[in-house]
Each structure stands twice: as structure tokens, then as C-alpha cells.
Amino acid sequence: MSDVDPNLYRDDFLAWAIQQAALIRTLDVPSLDAERVAEELEAAGEREIQQCKVQLRQVMMTLIKLSLEPDLAVEDRGAMAEVIVVSVNDVSDTVQPSHLNRLDVDIIWRQALREISVARSVNLPDQCPLHLDWLLSDDFEVEPAIESVRTVVADGGTAE
């Protein structure tokens, strides 16, 4: 057990959960339901990823709405922008290194489009015009993100 990183639990819960699940599966304890315990550990790590996906989808839906409704009242735009910033900050605080390869912005974007298209006729690309590293960076700003989405709307749904 000396090769277990004592900081991994704190620094990357998902990686820790996967590592611990693998270790549990190697145990030979008759009264231990090792497979189910391992699955529960992995599921706990996956819940963090799911939470990030939900928040990112909400961010993308709000950005799409703001790009489609440029004449929205200033107070409404401000409130929506504030929700975006809070959500992005929450995801930034939650995301860990092992999450990054499991957060596919194109899939999250398509889910957001599917939810938006229920109420609107939207013709946007399947490829997200926003990059995850920028969304989660300290450099992220709402207005440039809205403009990126608005650009693909104006181009008839073709991402560059």
C-alpha cells in the first residue's frame, strides 16, 4: 500500500476512487462484497463528473439563449450572466485532472441544443464553439462567450 498517494483523495477524488476500487477488487475477504463496494466507489467519483456536466450544459443553454435574444432587458441579461459566472466558478472549483478527459464539450453542447430546440428553432453546429480550457480558466468572460455563440448563429450554424 506504500504506492498510494496520500493526497490523491483530496486532489483528485475520481482518480482516488478508481484506484481504491481496483485495490478492493483484489481483496479476498469472504464477507466483503468487494465488487459492489468497488462499484459504489466508482459511482461516487462519477457523480462529480455528472454534476460538472449538468452545470456546463446549463451554462451553454444560457449562453445560447443570450446569443439568440440580444434585446433582452439589461437586468435579465445581468442576472443570466451572473448565473453563468457562478456555475463556471463552481465547475472550476470541482473539476479535477481525471475529469478533463470525461468532459466532452461537444456532447454537452449537443445536449444543450437538444433542450433549447424544444422551445426554439435553432440551427447551430454539433461542435461546441467554446473550449473547455477557456470556460474553466480565470480568463473566461461571459460577453466574449456570448459573442462566440452569436457568431455561429449568424453564420447559419457553422462553427469555425
N, C-alpha and C positions, 0 to 999 in steps of 0.2 A: 504493500500500500504506500510505499515511500514515493512512488511516482505520481501521486495525487496532488495536484496543485491546491494548496490551502486557500488561495484567493479566487479560485475559479467559480465557486458558488456565488460570490459577491460580484465578480467581474463579468461573468457570462453564464447565467443560470441555465440556459438551454444546453450549452456545452457540458456543464456540470451534470445536468440531469441525464443526458445521453451517456456520459461516462459512467455515472453511478448505476444506470440501468444495465449497462454491459457488465459491470462488476457483479451486480446482484444475480444476473443470469448465470454466472459461473459458480455461484454458491450451491453447495449440496447440503441443504438443511431440510430434512424431511417435512417439518411442519411449516415451512415457509413456501408460500405461493409466489415463488420468485418471478415467474413470467408476468403475473398480474401486477405485482409491486413495480416491476420494471416498466410495464406499460403505463401505469399511473404517473410515474416519474416523468416519462417522456411526454405524456399528455399535459402535465403541468408546464413544461417548457413550451409546448406548442400553443398553450393558451396565451402566453405572452406575445407570440407571433400573431395570433389571430386578433388580439387587441390592437396591435400596431396596424394590421391590415384594415380593420374597421375604421380606425381613426384616419388613416391615409385615404380611404375611399370617401369618407365624409369631407375631407379637405378637398379632394378632387371634384366631388359633386358641387361643393360650394364655389370653387373656382370656375367651374363650367357655368353655373348659374350667374355668377357675377360677370362673366365674359359675354353671356347672352343677353343680359339686362343692363346695359350701360347707363340707362336713365333711372335706375333705382335710386330712391331717396338717399341722400348722404348719410342719414342716421342708420338706415338699413344696411348700406354698404359698410359703414364703420363697424356695426355690430357683427356682420358676417366676417369681415376681415379680422376682427378680434377673436372670433371662434377659430378661424384658420390658424392664427398665430398660437393660440393656446394649444390646439390639437397638435400642431407641428412640434411645439416645445415638449408636449407630453410624449410624443413618439421619440423625439431626440433623446429624452431622458431615459426611455425604456429600452430602446434598441441597443443590442449588444452585437459584437462581431459575428457570432454564429447566426444571427438573424438576417444579416445582409443578403446572403445568397438565397434566402427563403422569401424575401420581399420582392416579388416581381411586379414592378410598377405598371407594366403593360397589362397584366392580368387585373390588377386593382383598378386601373383606368377603365378597362372594358366593363368591369362590374359597375363602376360609377356611371358609365354611359348607359348601361342597360337600365339602371334605376332612374336616370334622368329621362331617358327616352320614353318612359311610360307616360309622362306628362307633356313632353315636348317632342317636336320633330327635330332631331339633332343629327347632323351629318358630320361626325368627327372621326378622325383616324383611329384605328385599333391600337396604334403605337402612341404611348404617352409622350407629349411634348416636354414633359418635366423630368428631370433626372433625380433619382433618389438622393444621391450625394448632395445635390444643391438643396433639395427640400429639407434635408436634415442638418444643413450647415448653418453656421452663425450668419452667413451672408444672405440667407433666404429673406425675401421681401415679398409681400402679397401683391403689390401692384405689378411688378415685373412678371410674376407668375400668371396673373390675370391676363396680361398682355400676350404672354406666350400662348395661352389657350385661345385668346381672341384672334391671334394671328392664324391659327389653324382653322378657326371658324370662318374667318374672312377668305382664306384660301380654298374654301369649299371642302374642308375636311382632309387636307393633305398635310401630313407632318413633314417638316424638313429635317 
